[in-house]
Amino acid sequence: MTGKQRSYLKSLAAGQDAILQIGKEGLTPENTASMAEALAARELIKVSVLQNCMDDPMELAQTAAERTRSQLVQVIGRKIVLYKEGKGDKRKIILPKSKK
């Protein structure tokens, strides 16, 4: 993902509310499944890490991206933004083209 594409996704995520929360249990299989479903439906999601979660948000973000096969867009404080491109004609977000 290029810097221009990442910047575009950040601007889209800025207007979104977090749709999932990670609590004191950390990143559970249920959380991962919910993230995968949300990514399939929306392509871009924002996740909030609650104060009672003792895990590092950056580590949680990297693990979540690996488990959901998505791309980590950004981590700001306790907010995580993930992106996964939709399949075929179900794409909702068109990324700017990268220069070659």
C-alpha positions in Angstrom: 0.0 0.0 0.0 1.4 3.4 -1.0 1.5 6.4 1.3 -1.1 8.1 -0.9 -3.5 5.1 -0.5 -2.9 5.0 3.3 -3.5 8.7 3.6 -6.8 8.3 1.7 -7.9 5.5 4.0 -7.0 7.5 7.0 -9.2 10.4 5.8 -12.1 8.0 5.3 -11.6 6.5 8.8 -11.5 9.9 10.5 -15.3 10.2 10.1 -16.1 6.7 11.3 -17.0 5.6 14.8 -15.4 2.5 16.2 -17.6 -0.5 15.5 -15.8 -3.1 17.6 -14.2 -3.0 21.0 -11.4 -5.1 22.5 -11.8 -5.5 26.3 -9.9 -7.1 29.1 -9.9 -10.5 27.5 -7.7 -9.2 24.7 -8.0 -10.4 21.1 -10.3 -13.4 21.3 -11.4 -15.7 18.5 -14.8 -14.1 18.7 -13.3 -10.6 18.2 -11.3 -11.9 15.3 -14.4 -13.4 13.7 -16.4 -10.2 14.2 -13.6 -8.2 12.6 -13.4 -10.5 9.6 -17.2 -10.2 9.1 -17.1 -6.4 9.4 -14.2 -6.2 7.0 -16.1 -8.3 4.4 -19.1 -6.0 4.7 -17.3 -2.6 5.0 -13.7 -3.0 3.9 -12.5 -0.3 6.3 -13.2 -0.6 10.1 -12.2 1.2 13.2 -11.6 -0.8 16.4 -11.4 0.6 19.9 -9.1 -0.9 22.6 -10.7 -0.3 26.0 -8.8 1.0 29.0 -9.2 -2.3 30.9 -7.2 -4.2 28.1 -3.6 -4.4 29.3 -2.3 -5.5 25.8 -0.3 -3.0 23.7 -2.6 -1.6 21.0 0.1 -1.8 18.3 0.7 -5.5 19.0 -3.1 -6.1 19.0 -3.4 -4.3 15.7 -0.6 -6.3 14.0 -2.1 -9.6 15.3 -5.6 -8.6 14.2 -4.3 -7.7 10.7 -2.5 -11.1 10.4 -5.5 -13.1 11.6 -8.0 -11.3 9.4 -5.6 -11.1 6.4 -6.1 -7.4 6.3 -3.8 -4.4 6.2 -3.1 -2.2 9.2 -3.8 1.4 8.2 -3.0 3.2 11.5 -3.0 3.0 15.2 -3.7 6.3 17.1 -3.8 6.0 20.8 -6.2 3.1 21.5 -7.9 3.2 18.1 -7.0 0.7 15.3 -7.9 1.1 11.6 -7.9 -2.0 9.4 -8.6 -2.3 5.6 -9.3 -5.4 3.5 -10.1 -5.0 -0.2 -13.4 -6.4 -1.2 -13.8 -9.2 -3.7 -14.8 -8.5 -7.3 -17.8 -6.1 -7.8 -18.5 -5.9 -4.1 -15.7 -3.3 -3.6 -16.9 -0.1 -1.9 -13.7 1.7 -1.6 -11.6 2.6 -4.7 -8.0 3.4 -3.8 -6.1 6.0 -5.7 -3.8 4.5 -8.3 -0.1 4.1 -7.5 2.5 5.5 -9.9 4.8 2.9 -11.3 
